[in-house]
Amino acid sequence: MADDAARVRKLLRQQAAIARFGSFALRQDDLMPVLEQAVRVCAQGIGARFCKICRYRPVEHDLLIEAGHGWNPGIVGHVVSAADESSPQGRAFVTGQPSVCTDLRQDNSFRLPSFYADHAIISTIDVVIKGDRRPYGVLEIDHDEQHDYDQHDIEFLTGFANVLAEAVAAASRAAILRATVEQMTILTQDKDRLLAQKEMLAEELQHRVRNNLQLVHGMLSRQLEETADKPQHRGIRAIARRVSSLATVYDHLLGSDMARTTDFSGYLKSLCANLAEIQASSDGAITLTCDSEALVLDLDVVTALGIVVTELVTNSFDHAFAGSSGSIRVAARRATEPGAMATLTIRDDGIGFTAGVGNKRHGLGLVRRLAEQIGGSASLTTDLGTTDRGTLWTVAFPEMSTPEF
């Protein structure tokens, strides 16, 4: 009766140990503390002095003591056994079944590692710790005195090994997740570093291009001062205006993220302000105003439209007013419906101008060519009604046009 009560108490203690260990193990991300706790709890649950967990190493095809309880220094992490039936743990690993040996002194089938004799091991019991594709390893209890293991001991160790298998799998998943997160972090950092370098180089390139354009504009301006010939004077001024327009593009880009597209509205207002400053008369008789809806356009389209505005606004300043006062208005409007064209208009209230077919005077041929290159068209209206004077240029273009330069 007393033996039965003791057996029941032992069984309850073992089951409680498995439950407590499982609660602990499955909350851990690091496997080593789980293994170290497992060998201690297993030894206590069986009432043994020694316990060890052997991990299978496929390259070496052996079993390394990964964690241990009760062993002398230098055993855990160093001693191995062949993953075959020459040792108790090897037999359990190969067969997949519990291996029980109550007296190693009477079993001549094993070629035991020397540490068994060093610790006077007599009785052992081994169970497999399962894995995904192959067993993780073996859980072994060792006694330095003869011990008869019963079915409850085998079931306790088997249950413990099953919990260990789940903990090993959880730790493996956590390690993979950590490695993935670390790799993603490294890749993100590399990407951010490369983007920062790219932005720095792009900004440096923009500054250099802008500065070179301004240098060319300055050289053209000095050439104007030294040129008396009027036809040459007009040609140099036209080139200088176009260079100035391109420089304004780069000034605008310096505040952008170097995307393939840019804000045309902001650029157009900046360009008009620049043209108004260049063309300003002493009495301020001619005014230039700009109104643009939000338009995000391809950079090449923006450049083409900028040259168009520069040409036409300058023409109005130079030829539309014949010394009198007046106004020039530049406006950009988005397409009113799908498939329709966006529009850019340059209007003045000057004396008007009539251009014949194919007329290339005053840069008008360039205006038409640029409009065609961005998939649009340019038209001139001079009949603005009985009360209105002046000219109206309308450039129609698709918002998502692809230039054909």
Secondary structure, DSSP 8 states (H G I E B T S, - for coil): -HHHHHHHHHHHHHHHHHHHHHHHHTT-S-HHHHHHHHHHHHHHHHT-SEEEEEEEETTTTEEEEEEEES--TT-TTT-EEESSTTSHHHHHHHH-S-EEES-GGG-TT----HHHHHTT--EEEEEEE--SSS--EEEEEEESS-----HHHHHHHHHHHHHHHHHHHHHHHHHHHHHHHHHHHHHHHHHHHHHHHHHHHHHHHHHHHHHHHHHHHHHHHHHHHH---HHHHHHHHHHHHHHHHHHHHHHHHTTS---SEEEHHHHHHHHHHHHHHHH--TT--EEEEEEE---EEEHHHHHHHHHHHHHHHHHHHHHSSTTS-EEEEEEEE--SSTT--EEEEEEE-SS-----TT--GGGHHHHHHHHHHTT-EEEEE----SS--SEEEEEEE-TT-----
